[in-house]
Amino acid sequence: QVHIVESGGGLVHPGGSLRLSCVVSGTSINEVPMRWYRQAPGQSRESVASTTSGLATYYVESVKGRFTISRDNAKNSVYLQMDNVKPEDTATYFCNSPARRWDWGQGTQVTVSS
């Protein structure tokens, strides 16, 4: 069974940085497209950033230039470097594969507030 664990969230001031981590167990993420999602209270889950097996990356317009997605297949992990965060980035962040659609992990809460 595939298990996803996200970590690295917390409280950060506007303009600050966080690095989120996602570790997948039970399967290999090698050659699997991976994506970070987020869900703010009362809103639907949205895609934030994606990385393909070929290491191409894609970002939602609102985070372009501020967030960076990366992956380490040897560690079965995906990361999201969040820089210059804004209050509107406050949400619970999840990772998953848009292709495999595994069961969701618990996510990691990011709160941007002064």
Salt bridges, closest charged atoms under 4 A:
GLU46 OE2 - ARG38 NE 2.64
GLU61 OE1 - LYS64 NZ 3.16
ASP89 OD1 - ARG38 NH1 2.98
ASP89 OD2 - ARG66 NH1 2.74
